[in-house]
Each structure stands twice: as C-alpha cells, then as structure tokens.
Amino acid sequence: MLGEFGDDDFEGEVVVAKGVFFIATLVMTVIMLNLVIAIMSDTYEKVITSIGDSDNKQLNSMILTFEDLKFWARGHGSDEPKHLFWYEYAV
C-alpha cells in the first residue's frame, strides 16, 4: 500500500527506520489534508463574497425583463425613461 519498503539496509535500526517512515507518512497525510481544507475554504470565501453581486445582477435582469414585457409602450414618443428601475453594477 505504501510502496516497497525494504529494511535490509537498516541492520540494527529496523525499528527506528519503520518508526520514522510511519511518522513521516502521518505528517504528510496531515499536511495534505490541511492543504485541501485551505483550498476549499478559500474557494468558499470567494463564492460567498460574490454571491451578493450575483443576486443583484439576477434581480436586475428579472426586473428589466418584467418591465420589457409589461410596460412595452412606456415612454413611447416622450422623454420619459423606459424602465422604472435601473441598477448599475460595480464591475
């Protein structure tokens, strides 16, 4: 499972070599899990910070679509603005 670990070269230090191998394997596993957790939390933070802008963009799109469907004749032939609501994005 962890590769071929030959202990022939460690004549009297077989127990120490196996102990070091075991501890190094555990430490590397903990480091890799820590790395995965850090990457996932960073991605989660990016998604959460941009969710407000995304919600506002979607709401604006829905409102403008509704106004286009419902108030299609509004402002025809006058200087009145066509839309009742307009939201500018901070891009």
Secondary structure as UniProt FT lines:
FT   HELIX           14..70
FT   TURN            72..77
//
